[in-house]
Amino acid sequence: MKLYYAEVLNPRKACAVARHLNAPVEYVQVDLGKGEQQSPPFLALNPNAKVPVLTDGDHVVWESNAIMAYLAHKAGSDLWPRDERQIEVVRWLSWDLTHFTHYAGTLYFEHLIKAKFNIGPPDPAAVEEATTNFRKFAAVLNSHLTGRKFVVGEGLTIADFALAVSLPYAEGAKIPLGEFPELERWHERLNALPAWREPFPVPAVA
């Protein structure tokens, strides 16, 4: 298997799951600054010109949540449960895309990605809207996590990896994580995982 990635938000969770599972993947870094995601060979894999992408022989999977599920399923891991918890995982993945990481990701883009790729200053209106809505939906997750170790059931699932993906960047992205103690506690538990702390492969030394 090959996992095409860049050191940005969505590939982080796919790489973290691959590393956590010790999946037999070859990591292929895509240089977004050079526009490699727009090259014909890459577009043949993902016409959306986005990372991450996973290839497994002739099978191609894009979208980070699908890649996490594929890797966990292939490994027979409970990160992708095979009982009724799977519906709960899907529910939280869906909620996350629409609400939690949708707004956290906007803050990540405005404060970090724009500076990284030199595409202008943060948009104050976008920042204000995203911060307000992040607080709204962070309160929902904060309440849900009270008395829980993980988002679904008693064990780690891909829902945890998905929901937490923006939180390592909270300080630089000006995500008000400190206002939500249950989120902080939960994220500290994830930080105990080496694959979460350091999800990206170390580049080979020439």
KEMARMAR-677518 format. One record per residue: residue number from 1; residue in one letter; x negated, y, z negated of N, C-alpha, C in turn. Coordinates in pm, 1 decimal. Each point is the difference from the previous one (the first is absolute). Layout:
! KEMARMAR-677518
[atom NUM; "a"; [X; Y; Z]; [X; Y; Z]; [X; Y; Z]] ...
! end
This chain:
! KEMARMAR-677518
[atom 1; "m"; [-83.9; -119.5; 0.0]; [83.9; 119.5; 0.0]; [-87.6; 124.7; 0.0]] [atom 2; "k"; [50.1; 105.5; 63.1]; [-65.8; 129.5; -1.5]; [96.8; 103.3; -56.5]] [atom 3; "l"; [-51.8; 85.1; -87.9]; [80.1; 106.4; -58.6]; [-61.2; 133.6; 40.0]] [atom 4; "y"; [71.7; 72.1; 84.9]; [-43.7; 131.2; 46.6]; [49.1; 103.9; -100.0]] [atom 5; "y"; [-90.8; 84.6; -45.6]; [33.7; 92.2; -108.0]; [-78.1; 129.7; 15.1]] [atom 6; "a"; [41.5; 99.5; -75.5]; [-78.3; 120.6; -24.7]; [19.3; 31.6; -147.4]] [atom 7; "e"; [-88.0; 79.3; -56.3]; [7.3; 26.6; -143.6]; [99.7; 112.1; -27.9]] [atom 8; "v"; [126.4; -32.0; 29.3]; [111.7; 90.3; -25.9]; [110.9; -79.4; -68.4]] [atom 9; "l"; [115.1; 63.7; -20.6]; [99.4; -49.6; -94.8]; [53.2; -140.2; 31.2]] [atom 10; "n"; [67.2; -18.9; 112.3]; [65.9; -128.6; 24.2]; [-96.0; -118.0; 14.0]] [atom 11; "p"; [-113.8; 15.8; 67.4]; [-92.8; -113.3; 2.7]; [-51.7; -39.6; -137.9]] [atom 12; "r"; [3.9; 94.0; -94.4]; [-51.6; -30.9; -133.4]; [73.2; -118.9; -61.1]] [atom 13; "k"; [133.1; -2.5; 12.7]; [74.1; -108.8; -64.0]; [-21.1; -132.2; 72.6]] [atom 14; "a"; [-11.3; 3.6; 132.8]; [-25.9; -123.6; 73.9]; [-137.4; -56.1; -34.4]] [atom 15; "c"; [-99.4; 87.6; -6.8]; [-135.2; -44.8; -35.7]; [-4.9; -50.9; -143.5]] [atom 16; "a"; [73.5; 65.5; -89.9]; [1.5; -43.6; -139.8]; [58.4; -140.0; -13.5]] [atom 17; "v"; [109.0; -26.6; 71.4]; [59.7; -133.5; -5.3]; [-94.4; -103.2; 60.9]] [atom 18; "a"; [-60.2; 33.0; 112.8]; [-93.8; -93.4; 62.9]; [-114.6; -33.3; -94.2]] [atom 19; "r"; [-52.6; 100.8; -66.0]; [-111.4; -24.4; -91.9]; [46.9; -76.8; -123.2]] [atom 20; "h"; [116.7; 36.3; -53.9]; [52.0; -68.1; -118.7]; [20.6; -149.1; 26.6]] [atom 21; "l"; [44.1; -32.2; 120.5]; [24.5; -139.4; 37.2]; [-125.9; -70.2; 50.2]] [atom 22; "n"; [-108.2; 76.6; 11.6]; [-121.9; -54.4; 61.5]; [33.0; -60.2; 136.3]] [atom 23; "a"; [80.7; 72.7; 76.0]; [45.6; -48.2; 130.5]; [-116.8; -4.8; 98.5]] [atom 24; "p"; [-0.6; -97.9; 87.8]; [-109.4; -14.1; 96.7]; [17.0; 95.6; 117.9]] [atom 25; "v"; [-19.5; 128.7; -26.7]; [17.7; 100.1; 104.4]; [-133.2; 65.7; 33.0]] [atom 26; "e"; [-12.7; 39.0; 124.0]; [-110.1; 85.1; 44.8]; [53.6; 142.6; 3.4]] [atom 27; "y"; [-64.8; 89.6; -71.8]; [45.5; 138.5; -5.9]; [-60.0; 78.6; 116.4]] [atom 28; "v"; [85.9; 71.7; 70.9]; [-44.1; 80.5; 114.1]; [42.1; 144.2; -26.5]] [atom 29; "q"; [-97.6; 86.1; -23.7]; [31.8; 139.4; -30.4]; [29.1; 76.9; 128.7]] [atom 30; "v"; [108.0; 76.3; -2.7]; [42.3; 82.2; 113.3]; [-31.4; 145.4; -34.4]] [atom 31; "d"; [-76.8; 66.5; 84.3]; [-40.0; 138.5; -24.1]; [110.6; 92.8; 50.7]] [atom 32; "l"; [81.9; 47.2; -93.1]; [111.7; 86.6; 37.9]; [-49.6; 135.5; 49.6]] [atom 33; "g"; [-109.8; 47.3; -57.3]; [-54.7; 128.7; 41.2]; [-43.2; 1.4; 145.2]] [atom 34; "k"; [-44.5; -115.7; 49.1]; [-40.2; -12.6; 140.5]; [115.4; -43.1; 89.9]] [atom 35; "g"; [116.3; -21.5; -60.4]; [117.1; -36.7; 79.2]; [0.7; -143.6; 48.6]] [atom 36; "e"; [-71.2; -88.8; -70.5]; [-5.6; -139.8; 45.3]; [137.3; -66.4; -0.2]] [atom 37; "q"; [91.2; 52.0; -82.4]; [134.8; -56.8; -4.6]; [79.2; 29.4; 127.2]] [atom 38; "q"; [-51.1; 91.0; 82.9]; [65.7; 34.0; 126.5]; [-62.2; -72.7; 119.2]] [atom 39; "s"; [-99.1; -83.0; -25.2]; [-67.8; -69.2; 110.0]; [90.0; -109.9; 56.6]] [atom 40; "p"; [-11.1; -30.0; 128.6]; [83.7; -105.2; 59.5]; [-8.7; -135.0; -72.0]] [atom 41; "p"; [-119.7; -46.0; -41.3]; [-2.4; -128.7; -71.2]; [79.3; 2.6; -130.1]] [atom 42; "f"; [-7.5; 113.1; -72.7]; [75.2; 5.8; -125.3]; [149.6; 13.4; 26.4]] [atom 43; "l"; [37.0; 81.5; 97.4]; [142.2; 16.3; 32.5]; [62.3; -130.6; 47.1]] [atom 44; "a"; [-81.4; -88.9; 55.2]; [51.0; -131.8; 38.6]; [39.2; -81.5; -122.7]] [atom 45; "l"; [-64.0; 29.5; -113.6]; [35.3; -66.6; -125.4]; [116.9; 69.5; -68.6]] [atom 46; "n"; [-4.7; 132.1; -3.2]; [105.9; 76.7; -65.9]; [31.1; 124.3; 82.3]] [atom 47; "p"; [109.0; -1.0; 74.5]; [34.2; 114.9; 84.4]; [33.4; 125.3; -79.6]] [atom 48; "n"; [14.6; -13.8; -132.5]; [23.8; 116.3; -85.0]; [-128.1; 75.9; -32.1]] [atom 49; "a"; [-115.3; -57.7; 35.7]; [-130.2; 62.9; -25.7]; [-21.7; 26.2; -148.7]] [atom 50; "k"; [36.6; -98.8; -81.4]; [-12.4; 13.3; -144.9]; [-76.9; -118.8; -57.0]] [atom 51; "v"; [-68.7; 25.0; -111.7]; [-58.6; -107.3; -79.2]; [81.2; -12.4; -128.9]] [atom 52; "p"; [1.9; -122.0; -56.3]; [-76.2; -120.3; 32.4]; [69.2; -86.6; 105.4]] [atom 53; "v"; [-80.3; -91.2; 55.5]; [49.1; -104.8; 89.5]; [-71.6; -129.0; -38.7]] [atom 54; "l"; [74.4; -108.7; -2.3]; [-57.6; -131.7; -27.9]; [18.5; -87.9; 122.9]] [atom 55; "t"; [-106.8; -66.8; 41.0]; [12.5; -100.4; 105.2]; [-36.4; -136.2; -58.4]] [atom 56; "d"; [77.2; -99.5; 39.1]; [-22.7; -137.9; -43.5]; [13.6; -86.4; 124.7]] [atom 57; "g"; [-112.3; -23.6; 65.9]; [6.5; -63.0; 130.9]; [69.8; 93.8; 96.9]] [atom 58; "d"; [103.7; -49.3; 65.4]; [76.3; 82.7; 93.6]; [111.8; 77.8; -69.0]] [atom 59; "h"; [18.4; -24.1; -128.4]; [108.3; 65.3; -73.8]; [-48.1; 135.1; -52.1]] [atom 60; "v"; [79.1; 104.1; 23.3]; [-34.8; 135.5; -42.8]; [107.8; 50.7; -95.6]] [atom 61; "v"; [-44.6; 53.3; -112.8]; [92.6; 57.8; -98.1]; [-42.2; 143.1; -26.3]] [atom 62; "w"; [91.5; 94.7; 19.1]; [-25.7; 136.2; -45.1]; [109.0; 42.0; -96.7]] [atom 63; "e"; [-25.3; 108.2; -69.4]; [72.7; 50.7; -116.7]; [-57.5; -65.1; -126.3]] [atom 64; "s"; [-44.8; 85.8; -90.1]; [-75.3; -46.5; -116.9]; [80.2; -93.6; -89.5]] [atom 65; "n"; [129.0; 26.9; -18.9]; [79.4; -88.6; -85.6]; [14.4; -138.4; 62.2]] [atom 66; "a"; [18.4; -4.6; 131.4]; [8.9; -129.2; 68.6]; [-132.2; -75.2; -9.6]] [atom 67; "i"; [-110.7; 72.0; 9.4]; [-131.2; -64.2; -10.6]; [-19.6; -58.4; -139.6]] [atom 68; "m"; [37.4; 75.4; -102.9]; [-11.1; -53.1; -136.5]; [81.8; -127.4; -15.5]] [atom 69; "a"; [123.8; 2.0; 49.6]; [86.3; -117.7; -11.0]; [-57.8; -117.7; 78.1]] [atom 70; "y"; [-53.1; 27.6; 117.5]; [-57.0; -106.2; 83.5]; [-118.4; -65.6; -70.2]] [atom 71; "l"; [-90.1; 81.9; -53.5]; [-118.1; -53.7; -67.2]; [38.9; -82.8; -122.2]] [atom 72; "a"; [95.4; 50.4; -78.0]; [42.5; -72.8; -119.5]; [71.3; -129.5; 37.5]] [atom 73; "h"; [84.7; 6.0; 102.6]; [70.8; -120.5; 45.5]; [-98.9; -104.8; 49.7]] [atom 74; "k"; [-96.6; 44.0; 77.6]; [-98.2; -93.5; 56.4]; [-82.6; -65.9; -110.3]] [atom 75; "a"; [-25.1; 76.2; -106.9]; [-78.5; -52.9; -111.8]; [84.6; -80.5; -98.2]] [atom 76; "g"; [132.6; -0.5; 19.5]; [87.3; -66.8; -95.9]; [2.4; 69.8; -134.4]] [atom 77; "s"; [-19.5; 132.1; 2.1]; [-11.5; 77.7; -123.2]; [134.8; 53.3; -46.0]] [atom 78; "d"; [14.4; 9.1; -131.3]; [121.7; 55.5; -58.7]; [5.6; 152.1; 12.4]] [atom 79; "l"; [-102.4; 60.2; 59.5]; [12.1; 142.3; 32.3]; [120.6; 24.6; 90.5]] [atom 80; "w"; [35.1; -99.4; 80.0]; [120.5; 3.4; 84.0]; [87.4; -116.6; -45.9]] [atom 81; "p"; [86.5; 23.9; -99.5]; [74.8; -110.2; -61.2]; [89.6; -71.2; 100.8]] [atom 82; "r"; [25.9; -126.6; -28.0]; [83.9; -79.5; 89.5]; [133.7; -34.1; -64.1]] [atom 83; "d"; [36.5; 74.5; -104.0]; [129.4; -19.4; -64.5]; [76.2; 132.1; 5.0]] [atom 84; "e"; [97.7; 16.8; -87.5]; [84.2; 119.9; 4.8]; [-77.6; 128.9; -26.1]] [atom 85; "r"; [-118.9; -11.6; -57.1]; [-81.8; 120.1; -21.1]; [-39.8; 65.7; 131.6]] [atom 86; "q"; [-1.3; -76.8; 107.2]; [-37.5; 56.5; 129.5]; [93.5; 114.2; 39.4]] [atom 87; "i"; [128.6; -13.9; -31.8]; [95.6; 106.9; 30.3]; [-33.1; 125.3; -80.1]] [atom 88; "e"; [-40.3; -18.8; -125.4]; [-38.7; 115.0; -81.7]; [-124.9; 67.5; 56.0]] [atom 89; "v"; [-94.1; -79.8; 47.2]; [-119.7; 57.5; 61.5]; [38.8; 83.1; 121.8]] [atom 90; "v"; [86.7; -53.9; 84.8]; [43.8; 73.6; 119.0]; [72.0; 128.3; -39.5]] [atom 91; "r"; [80.6; -7.1; -104.6]; [70.9; 120.1; -45.4]; [-98.3; 110.6; -38.2]] [atom 92; "w"; [-102.4; -35.6; -78.5]; [-95.4; 101.6; -43.2]; [-88.3; 48.2; 114.9]] [atom 93; "l"; [-32.9; -88.6; 92.6]; [-75.6; 44.3; 117.7]; [81.1; 101.0; 80.9]] [atom 94; "s"; [128.3; -26.8; 15.4]; [86.9; 90.1; 76.2]; [14.2; 134.1; -71.2]] [atom 95; "w"; [22.7; -4.9; -129.5]; [12.9; 122.4; -79.9]; [-128.4; 81.6; 6.1]] [atom 96; "d"; [-111.3; -69.0; -7.2]; [-129.5; 67.8; 1.6]; [-20.6; 77.9; 129.4]] [atom 97; "l"; [28.2; -63.1; 112.9]; [-21.3; 65.2; 129.0]; [87.8; 123.8; 16.2]] [atom 98; "t"; [120.0; -6.1; -55.0]; [95.2; 109.8; 16.1]; [-19.3; 109.5; -103.2]] [atom 99; "h"; [-48.4; -36.5; -118.2]; [-2.1; 95.2; -110.5]; [-139.1; 20.4; -60.8]] [atom 100; "f"; [-48.5; -97.5; -75.1]; [-115.6; 22.6; -86.9]; [-126.9; 32.8; 78.6]] [atom 101; "t"; [-47.8; -93.9; 80.7]; [-122.6; 27.0; 74.9]; [25.7; 92.8; 118.1]] [atom 102; "h"; [123.6; 11.6; 42.1]; [32.2; 99.5; 103.2]; [-44.8; 138.6; -45.6]] [atom 103; "y"; [34.3; 35.6; -123.1]; [-34.8; 133.3; -49.8]; [-142.3; 5.9; -54.3]] [atom 104; "a"; [-44.8; -105.0; -66.9]; [-139.8; -3.2; -43.9]; [-93.0; 5.2; 120.7]] [atom 105; "g"; [38.8; -69.0; 106.6]; [-80.6; 0.4; 121.3]; [-7.2; 136.4; 65.6]] [atom 106; "t"; [107.4; 76.9; -12.1]; [-3.4; 136.9; 52.0]; [-103.3; 82.9; -75.2]] [atom 107; "l"; [-4.4; -14.3; -131.9]; [-99.9; 72.6; -78.9]; [-141.3; -46.3; 34.8]] [atom 108; "y"; [-15.5; -129.3; 19.5]; [-129.4; -54.9; 42.6]; [-41.3; 60.6; 134.3]] [atom 109; "f"; [93.8; 7.1; 93.2]; [-29.8; 56.2; 132.1]; [-34.2; 148.6; -9.9]] [atom 110; "e"; [82.4; 74.6; -71.2]; [-19.2; 144.8; -5.1]; [-130.5; 39.2; -69.5]] [atom 111; "h"; [-34.0; -69.1; -108.5]; [-115.8; 41.7; -79.8]; [-130.1; -71.2; 36.5]] [atom 112; "l"; [8.1; -120.0; 55.2]; [-121.5; -76.8; 25.8]; [-25.5; -25.5; 148.3]] [atom 113; "i"; [100.7; -47.8; 71.2]; [-22.0; -35.2; 140.5]; [-23.3; 123.8; 85.9]] [atom 114; "k"; [74.5; 105.2; -24.4]; [-20.7; 122.0; 78.6]; [-143.2; 51.1; -14.8]] [atom 115; "a"; [-51.3; -3.9; -121.4]; [-137.5; 45.2; -22.2]; [-100.3; -97.0; 62.2]] [atom 116; "k"; [26.2; -129.5; -12.9]; [-93.5; -100.8; 51.4]; [-16.3; 10.3; 150.6]] [atom 117; "f"; [111.1; 25.3; 70.1]; [-4.1; 3.9; 145.8]; [7.9; 142.1; 55.9]] [atom 118; "n"; [-14.5; 98.6; -90.0]; [-6.8; 140.6; 40.5]; [119.5; 39.8; 87.0]] [atom 119; "i"; [120.2; -25.0; -54.2]; [121.3; 30.8; 76.4]; [86.9; 103.9; -70.8]] [atom 120; "g"; [-67.1; 90.4; -70.4]; [71.8; 112.9; -56.4]; [24.8; -11.4; -149.1]] [atom 121; "p"; [47.7; 109.2; -59.9]; [24.9; 2.6; -144.0]; [131.9; -68.9; -34.8]] [atom 122; "p"; [20.4; -30.2; -128.2]; [128.4; -56.9; -42.1]; [115.9; 94.2; 32.7]] [atom 123; "d"; [111.9; -58.2; 35.3]; [122.7; 74.7; 26.6]; [72.3; 18.4; -133.4]] [atom 124; "p"; [9.7; 122.7; -51.4]; [60.0; 20.2; -132.6]; [142.3; -53.3; -11.1]] [atom 125; "a"; [80.0; 15.2; 104.7]; [138.3; -48.2; -5.6]; [4.4; -152.3; -7.8]] [atom 126; "a"; [-86.1; -65.6; 78.4]; [-5.0; -146.5; -2.8]; [-48.0; -49.6; -135.9]] [atom 127; "v"; [-98.8; 68.7; -57.0]; [-52.6; -38.1; -131.4]; [107.1; 15.9; -107.3]] [atom 128; "e"; [72.1; 110.3; 3.7]; [104.0; 23.8; -100.9]; [110.4; -105.1; 8.7]] [atom 129; "e"; [45.4; -27.5; 121.8]; [105.5; -100.2; 16.9]; [-46.7; -137.8; -45.0]] [atom 130; "a"; [-122.0; -36.9; 38.9]; [-51.5; -132.3; -35.0]; [-20.6; -13.5; -150.2]] [atom 131; "t"; [-49.7; 104.2; -64.3]; [-23.2; -5.7; -144.4]; [131.4; -14.2; -75.4]] [atom 132; "t"; [100.1; 76.7; 40.4]; [131.7; -7.7; -63.8]; [59.4; -139.5; 14.3]] [atom 133; "n"; [-6.0; -53.6; 120.4]; [59.4; -131.3; 23.6]; [-82.7; -112.6; -59.3]] [atom 134; "f"; [-132.1; 16.1; -3.6]; [-81.0; -100.8; -68.6]; [42.4; -9.9; -146.1]] [atom 135; "r"; [14.3; 113.5; -65.6]; [41.4; -2.2; -141.1]; [134.9; -70.5; -16.4]] [atom 136; "k"; [91.7; 26.4; 91.3]; [133.0; -61.4; -7.1]; [-8.8; -152.1; 6.0]] [atom 137; "f"; [-75.2; -50.7; 96.1]; [-4.0; -144.8; 19.1]; [-101.9; -67.9; -91.4]] [atom 138; "a"; [-103.4; 72.4; -40.1]; [-92.2; -55.5; -99.4]; [72.9; -27.3; -130.7]] [atom 139; "a"; [97.6; 83.8; -33.1]; [78.0; -22.2; -122.2]; [76.9; -131.7; 7.4]] [atom 140; "v"; [47.9; -35.4; 118.6]; [71.9; -126.9; 17.9]; [-93.9; -117.4; -25.9]] [atom 141; "l"; [-117.3; 3.4; 61.6]; [-95.5; -109.6; -17.5]; [-54.5; -2.3; -142.2]] [atom 142; "n"; [-23.8; 116.2; -57.4]; [-48.8; 7.4; -137.5]; [97.9; -68.7; -95.3]] [atom 143; "s"; [129.3; 25.4; 19.3]; [102.3; -63.1; -83.4]; [3.1; -151.1; 21.6]] [atom 144; "h"; [-8.4; -41.7; 125.2]; [3.4; -143.2; 31.6]; [-116.6; -74.1; -65.3]] [atom 145; "l"; [-115.6; 64.0; -6.3]; [-119.9; -66.2; -51.1]; [-6.0; -6.6; -152.1]] [atom 146; "t"; [89.4; 69.0; -67.2]; [-0.7; -3.6; -146.2]; [20.2; -143.4; -48.5]] [atom 147; "g"; [-95.7; -49.3; -76.2]; [7.4; -136.3; -51.5]; [-38.8; -107.4; 99.7]] [atom 148; "r"; [-49.6; 39.7; 116.6]; [-39.3; -96.4; 103.1]; [-149.4; 11.5; 28.3]] [atom 149; "k"; [-59.6; -113.1; 36.6]; [-139.1; 1.7; 43.0]; [-11.6; 30.2; 148.7]] [atom 150; "f"; [97.0; -50.1; 76.6]; [-3.9; 15.3; 144.8]; [139.4; 38.1; 49.8]] [atom 151; "v"; [9.6; 33.9; 127.0]; [125.3; 52.1; 53.6]; [107.1; -107.7; 10.2]] [atom 152; "v"; [-38.5; -120.1; 44.6]; [96.0; -108.7; 20.7]; [-40.8; -120.2; -84.4]] [atom 153; "g"; [89.6; -45.2; -85.6]; [-27.3; -119.1; -78.9]; [-115.4; 19.0; -96.4]] [atom 154; "e"; [-68.3; -110.6; -28.7]; [-107.1; 0.8; -98.9]; [-139.0; 2.6; 61.7]] [atom 155; "g"; [-6.7; 0.1; 133.0]; [-130.5; -7.8; 63.7]; [-19.0; 102.9; 109.5]] [atom 156; "l"; [-123.1; 11.9; 42.1]; [-38.2; 91.5; 106.4]; [62.5; -43.0; 132.2]] [atom 157; "t"; [51.1; 96.6; 77.0]; [49.8; -26.4; 135.2]; [-49.3; 110.7; 92.9]] [atom 158; "i"; [28.5; -17.6; 128.7]; [-39.8; 104.4; 94.3]; [75.6; 130.0; -24.9]] [atom 159; "a"; [111.0; -5.5; -73.7]; [70.2; 123.8; -34.7]; [-88.5; 90.5; -85.2]] [atom 160; "d"; [-78.1; -58.7; -90.3]; [-91.1; 80.1; -82.0]; [-105.9; 67.0; 86.5]] [atom 161; "f"; [-57.2; -75.5; 92.6]; [-102.5; 56.4; 87.7]; [57.2; 113.6; 85.0]] [atom 162; "a"; [121.9; -18.4; 49.1]; [60.8; 101.9; 85.6]; [32.7; 126.6; -78.5]] [atom 163; "l"; [67.4; -16.5; -112.0]; [46.0; 115.8; -75.9]; [-115.2; 81.8; -57.1]] [atom 164; "a"; [-109.5; -65.4; -33.2]; [-111.2; 69.5; -66.1]; [-101.6; 58.5; 96.5]] [atom 165; "v"; [20.3; -15.7; 130.3]; [-109.0; 28.5; 94.0]; [-47.7; 145.2; -4.0]] [atom 166; "s"; [86.0; 92.8; -32.5]; [-42.3; 140.7; -2.8]; [-66.5; 39.4; -131.7]] [atom 167; "l"; [18.4; -79.6; -103.8]; [-38.1; 44.4; -134.2]; [-150.6; 11.8; -22.9]] [atom 168; "p"; [-84.9; -80.2; 66.4]; [-144.0; 23.6; -17.5]; [-44.5; 138.4; 48.0]] [atom 169; "y"; [82.6; 64.6; 81.0]; [-33.9; 130.8; 55.5]; [75.5; 112.8; -70.5]] [atom 170; "a"; [60.7; -30.4; -114.5]; [91.2; 95.0; -63.6]; [-65.7; 134.7; -28.8]] [atom 171; "e"; [-121.3; -2.3; -51.1]; [-63.9; 126.9; -36.4]; [-23.8; 87.1; 122.9]] [atom 172; "g"; [-64.0; -55.5; 101.5]; [-30.4; 78.2; 119.0]; [123.5; 39.7; 78.1]] [atom 173; "a"; [102.4; -85.5; -3.0]; [123.3; 27.2; 73.7]; [98.6; 83.9; -80.3]] [atom 174; "k"; [-35.8; 31.0; -123.7]; [85.2; 80.3; -88.9]; [136.3; -66.1; -21.2]] [atom 175; "i"; [-5.4; -131.2; -16.3]; [119.2; -77.6; -35.6]; [13.1; 4.5; -152.1]] [atom 176; "p"; [113.3; 44.6; -53.8]; [11.5; 19.0; -145.5]; [20.7; -131.0; -76.3]] [atom 177; "l"; [-94.6; -90.3; 13.9]; [8.8; -131.2; -63.4]; [3.8; 10.3; -151.9]] [atom 178; "g"; [-73.2; 96.2; -55.8]; [-9.8; 12.4; -144.9]; [131.1; 28.9; -70.1]] [atom 179; "e"; [102.1; 38.8; 74.9]; [131.0; 26.7; -59.9]; [79.7; -127.7; -25.6]] [atom 180; "f"; [-53.4; -114.3; 44.8]; [76.5; -124.8; -3.9]; [-83.1; -109.6; -66.6]] [atom 181; "p"; [11.8; -12.9; -131.9]; [-89.0; -90.2; -74.9]; [12.9; -146.7; 38.0]] [atom 182; "e"; [119.9; -45.2; 36.2]; [14.1; -140.5; 38.5]; [-69.4; -28.0; 133.6]] [atom 183; "l"; [4.4; 96.7; 90.4]; [-73.7; -14.6; 125.7]; [-149.7; -6.4; -26.8]] [atom 184; "e"; [-48.4; 84.3; -88.9]; [-143.0; -1.7; -32.9]; [-40.5; -133.3; -61.2]] [atom 185; "r"; [81.0; -50.0; -91.4]; [-31.0; -127.6; -65.8]; [-4.5; -113.2; 102.5]] [atom 186; "w"; [99.9; -3.5; 87.0]; [7.0; -103.1; 104.6]; [-118.9; 10.2; 94.9]] [atom 187; "h"; [-34.5; 121.9; 37.9]; [-112.1; 14.5; 92.5]; [-132.1; -37.7; -65.4]] [atom 188; "e"; [-13.9; 25.3; -128.1]; [-120.9; -44.1; -69.4]; [-10.5; -152.3; 1.1]] [atom 189; "r"; [113.4; -68.3; -8.9]; [-2.4; -146.6; 8.8]; [-49.3; -43.6; 138.3]] [atom 190; "l"; [45.6; 67.3; 104.1]; [-48.2; -32.2; 134.4]; [-148.7; 30.8; 14.0]] [atom 191; "n"; [-45.6; 104.3; -66.2]; [-141.2; 36.7; 8.2]; [-92.0; -104.3; -62.3]] [atom 192; "a"; [57.3; -92.0; -76.4]; [-80.5; -109.9; -54.1]; [-35.7; -101.6; 108.1]] [atom 193; "l"; [66.8; 8.2; 115.1]; [-26.3; -92.6; 110.2]; [-112.6; 55.3; 87.2]] [atom 194; "p"; [-109.3; -72.9; 17.3]; [-108.4; 49.2; 85.7]; [47.0; 35.8; 140.9]] [atom 195; "a"; [92.5; -79.6; 53.9]; [47.6; 24.6; 136.5]; [78.1; 129.9; 10.3]] [atom 196; "w"; [61.0; 42.0; -109.6]; [73.1; 126.1; 2.4]; [-95.3; 118.7; -13.2]] [atom 197; "r"; [-98.6; -14.9; -87.1]; [-95.3; 109.3; -19.5]; [-84.7; 23.4; 124.4]] [atom 198; "e"; [-41.5; -108.0; 64.4]; [-90.0; 9.6; 115.6]; [55.2; -86.2; 113.6]] [atom 199; "p"; [103.1; 47.4; 68.7]; [64.8; -85.2; 100.4]; [-73.3; -8.6; 132.9]] [atom 200; "f"; [-78.2; 102.0; 31.0]; [-61.8; 4.2; 132.4]; [-134.2; -73.0; -0.3]] [atom 201; "p"; [-31.7; -66.7; 109.6]; [-129.0; -69.5; 6.9]; [-115.8; 98.4; -0.4]] [atom 202; "v"; [-111.5; -44.5; -52.3]; [-120.7; 82.7; 0.5]; [-61.1; -7.6; 139.3]] [atom 203; "p"; [-21.7; 114.4; 65.6]; [-57.8; -4.1; 135.5]; [-136.1; -68.2; 0.7]] [atom 204; "a"; [-24.1; -75.4; 104.5]; [-129.1; -67.1; 13.6]; [-110.4; 102.9; 20.9]] [atom 205; "v"; [-115.1; -26.0; -59.6]; [-115.4; 89.0; 16.0]; [-75.2; -40.6; 125.9]] [atom 206; "a"; [-20.3; 96.9; 88.0]; [-68.5; -30.2; 126.7]; [-146.5; -31.2; -24.5]] 
! end
